[in-house]
Amino acid sequence: MSTKAVHTNDPTGDAGVARVAMRFEVVVIPVSDVDRAKEFYGKLGWRLDADFDGGKDFRVIQFTPPGSGCSVIFGRNVTAAAPGSVQGLYLIVSDIQAARKELLDRGIEVGEVFHGTSGVYAGADEPYLFGRQRVSGPDPGHGSYRSFASFRDPDGNGWLFQEITTRLPGRIDPPTTAFASASDLASALRRAATAHGEHEKRTGQTDANWPDWYAEYMVREQAGGELPQ
């Protein structure tokens, strides 16, 4: 059976740009024990948004990770998926070591930080975005998108931290640059400070206009643009 790309007709002539906002806000997590799952996700420190109990036939609980625009829901009769069958749920963080430590401090079991073997997509390890071979430790070059750590809920639904400090071009609109938390902002400031120190070494003089330089660096970094030198 062969496959081929499917193209749609767009009377506007611009097939690449959707006209209607479609906000991805909910992921359904299949669990076997609703109260156990509620305790676990509460232990993560996520915000409890709702717990609607309709009796023995229906219950839905919603949690939202800190800084996230997307929530998870689980409960009774909310999905036909097998408990624990959802894998590859990515949580994006700017400092993977800090994110891992926070969960460990909360009593959550989290695997060691790892990175992948470039271009190897077969092996004994559990598959993830960059393949099956997992190498212990963060990415040696501290590349954005390249360091991970994994954990599971009590049913085995699989979560992954992914460290992203610089977005690929086009992923974020610079005029709408925002930081999800105070820790994300602090991490961005530290990276800007380090880069600014290198900038001053190159110029051989103190830069009194460092606030503007920091701001420009942070906006460009998050938007995936060319960084100031």
C-alpha positions as CSV (number, residue, x, y, z in Angstrom):
1,M,0.0,0.0,0.0
2,S,1.5,3.3,-1.0
3,T,1.0,6.7,0.7
4,K,1.1,10.2,-0.6
5,A,0.8,13.7,0.7
6,V,-2.7,15.1,0.9
7,H,-3.2,18.7,-0.1
8,T,-6.2,20.8,0.6
9,N,-7.7,23.6,-1.4
10,D,-7.5,27.0,0.3
11,P,-9.4,29.7,-1.5
12,T,-7.3,32.4,0.3
13,G,-4.2,31.1,-1.4
14,D,-2.4,30.7,2.0
15,A,-2.7,27.1,3.0
16,G,0.0,27.4,5.7
17,V,-1.8,29.8,8.1
18,A,-5.0,28.8,10.0
19,R,-7.6,31.5,10.4
20,V,-9.3,30.3,13.5
21,A,-7.6,30.1,16.9
22,M,-7.4,26.5,18.2
23,R,-6.0,26.4,21.7
24,F,-4.8,23.0,22.8
25,E,-5.9,22.9,26.4
26,V,-6.7,19.3,27.7
27,V,-5.0,15.9,27.6
28,V,-7.0,12.9,28.9
29,I,-5.0,10.5,31.2
30,P,-6.4,7.0,31.6
31,V,-6.2,5.8,35.3
32,S,-7.5,2.8,37.2
33,D,-7.8,4.5,40.7
34,V,-9.1,8.0,40.6
35,D,-8.3,8.9,44.2
36,R,-4.7,7.5,43.9
37,A,-4.2,9.5,40.7
38,K,-5.5,12.7,42.4
39,E,-3.1,12.3,45.2
40,F,-0.2,11.8,42.8
41,Y,-0.8,14.8,40.6
42,G,-1.5,16.9,43.7
43,K,1.9,15.8,45.1
44,L,3.5,17.1,41.9
45,G,2.4,20.6,43.0
46,W,0.0,21.0,40.1
47,R,-3.0,23.2,40.5
48,L,-6.3,21.3,41.1
49,D,-8.9,23.0,38.9
50,A,-11.9,20.7,39.3
51,D,-13.2,17.6,40.9
52,F,-16.7,16.9,39.6
53,D,-18.2,13.8,41.1
54,G,-21.4,12.6,39.4
55,G,-21.7,9.5,41.5
56,K,-20.7,5.9,40.7
57,D,-21.0,6.4,36.9
58,F,-19.0,9.6,36.3
59,R,-16.2,11.7,37.9
60,V,-13.7,14.1,36.3
61,I,-10.7,15.7,37.8
62,Q,-8.5,18.4,36.2
63,F,-5.0,19.5,37.1
64,T,-2.8,22.1,35.4
65,P,1.1,22.1,35.6
66,P,2.6,25.4,36.8
67,G,3.1,27.8,33.9
68,S,1.1,25.5,31.5
69,G,-1.7,26.5,29.1
70,C,-2.7,22.9,28.9
71,S,-4.3,20.8,31.6
72,V,-4.8,17.1,32.2
73,I,-8.1,15.4,33.1
74,F,-8.8,11.9,34.4
75,G,-11.6,10.2,36.2
76,R,-14.3,7.6,35.8
77,N,-15.9,7.1,32.4
78,V,-14.0,9.9,30.7
79,T,-11.9,7.7,28.3
80,A,-11.9,4.2,26.9
81,A,-8.1,4.0,26.8
82,A,-6.4,1.4,29.0
83,P,-4.9,2.8,32.3
84,G,-1.2,3.6,31.8
85,S,-1.4,3.5,28.0
86,V,-0.5,7.2,27.5
87,Q,3.2,7.7,26.9
88,G,5.4,10.6,25.8
89,L,3.8,13.4,27.6
90,Y,6.3,16.3,27.5
91,L,6.8,18.9,30.1
92,I,9.0,21.7,28.9
93,V,11.4,23.3,31.4
94,S,14.2,25.8,31.2
95,D,16.4,24.1,33.8
96,I,16.0,20.3,33.9
97,Q,18.1,19.8,37.0
98,A,16.0,22.2,39.0
99,A,12.8,20.6,37.7
100,R,14.0,17.1,38.6
101,K,15.1,18.2,42.0
102,E,11.8,19.8,42.8
103,L,9.9,16.5,42.1
104,L,12.5,14.5,44.0
105,D,12.0,16.8,47.0
106,R,8.3,16.1,46.7
107,G,8.9,12.4,47.0
108,I,8.4,11.6,43.3
109,E,10.7,9.1,41.6
110,V,12.4,10.6,38.6
111,G,14.9,9.0,36.3
112,E,18.4,10.4,35.8
113,V,18.8,13.2,33.3
114,F,19.8,11.7,29.9
115,H,20.4,12.7,26.3
116,G,20.2,10.7,23.1
117,T,22.7,9.2,20.6
118,S,22.2,11.2,17.5
119,G,20.6,9.3,14.6
120,V,20.1,6.0,16.5
121,Y,16.4,5.1,16.5
122,A,16.7,1.4,17.4
123,G,17.7,-0.2,20.7
124,A,16.6,-1.7,23.9
125,D,15.6,1.6,25.7
126,E,12.1,2.9,25.7
127,P,11.5,5.1,22.6
128,Y,11.3,8.8,22.9
129,L,11.5,11.8,20.6
130,F,15.2,11.3,19.6
131,G,15.2,7.5,19.5
132,R,15.8,4.5,21.8
133,Q,19.3,4.9,23.1
134,R,19.6,7.0,26.2
135,V,23.0,8.3,27.3
136,S,23.4,9.2,31.0
137,G,23.7,12.9,31.8
138,P,22.6,16.1,30.1
139,D,23.5,16.9,26.5
140,P,27.3,17.6,26.5
141,G,26.8,20.8,24.6
142,H,23.8,21.8,26.7
143,G,21.8,22.1,23.4
144,S,18.3,23.3,23.7
145,Y,15.7,20.4,23.2
146,R,18.4,17.8,23.9
147,S,18.2,16.9,27.6
148,F,15.5,14.8,29.2
149,A,14.3,13.1,32.4
150,S,11.4,10.7,32.8
151,F,8.8,9.7,35.4
152,R,5.5,7.9,35.6
153,D,2.3,8.2,37.5
154,P,1.0,5.2,39.5
155,D,-0.7,3.6,36.5
156,G,2.4,3.9,34.3
157,N,1.4,6.9,32.2
158,G,4.8,8.3,31.0
159,W,6.0,11.8,31.4
160,L,9.2,13.4,30.1
161,F,10.9,16.7,31.1
162,Q,12.5,18.3,28.1
163,E,14.9,21.2,28.6
164,I,14.4,24.1,26.1
165,T,16.3,27.3,26.5
166,T,16.3,28.6,22.9
167,R,13.3,27.9,20.6
168,L,13.8,27.0,17.0
169,P,13.0,30.0,14.6
170,G,9.3,30.7,14.2
171,R,8.1,28.9,17.3
172,I,7.4,32.1,19.3
173,D,6.3,35.6,18.1
174,P,8.8,38.1,19.6
175,P,6.2,40.7,20.4
176,T,4.4,38.2,22.7
177,T,7.5,37.0,24.5
178,A,6.5,35.7,28.0
179,F,7.9,33.6,30.7
180,A,5.9,30.9,32.4
181,S,7.3,31.4,35.9
182,A,9.7,33.4,38.0
183,S,12.3,30.6,37.8
184,D,12.1,30.6,34.0
185,L,12.6,34.3,34.0
186,A,15.5,34.0,36.4
187,S,17.2,31.3,34.3
188,A,16.8,33.5,31.2
189,L,18.4,36.4,33.1
190,R,21.3,34.3,34.1
191,R,21.9,33.2,30.5
192,A,21.7,36.8,29.4
193,A,24.2,37.8,32.1
194,T,26.7,35.2,31.0
195,A,26.4,36.2,27.3
196,H,26.7,39.9,28.2
197,G,29.9,39.1,30.1
198,E,31.3,37.6,26.9
199,H,30.0,40.7,25.0
200,E,31.9,43.0,27.3
201,K,35.1,40.9,27.0
202,R,34.9,41.3,23.2
203,T,34.3,45.0,23.3
204,G,36.8,45.6,26.1
205,Q,34.6,48.0,27.9
206,T,31.8,48.2,30.4
207,D,28.3,48.3,28.8
208,A,26.2,50.8,30.7
209,N,23.2,50.0,28.5
210,W,23.1,46.4,29.8
211,P,19.3,46.4,30.5
212,D,18.5,46.9,26.9
213,W,21.1,44.3,25.8
214,Y,19.6,41.8,28.3
215,A,16.1,42.4,27.1
216,E,17.1,42.0,23.4
217,Y,19.0,38.8,24.2
218,M,16.1,37.3,26.1
219,V,13.5,38.1,23.5
220,R,15.7,36.8,20.6
221,E,16.6,33.7,22.5
222,Q,13.1,32.7,23.2
223,A,12.0,33.4,19.7
224,G,14.8,31.5,18.1
225,G,16.4,34.5,16.5
226,E,20.0,35.5,16.0
227,L,21.5,36.4,19.4
228,P,23.2,39.7,19.9
229,Q,27.0,39.6,20.1
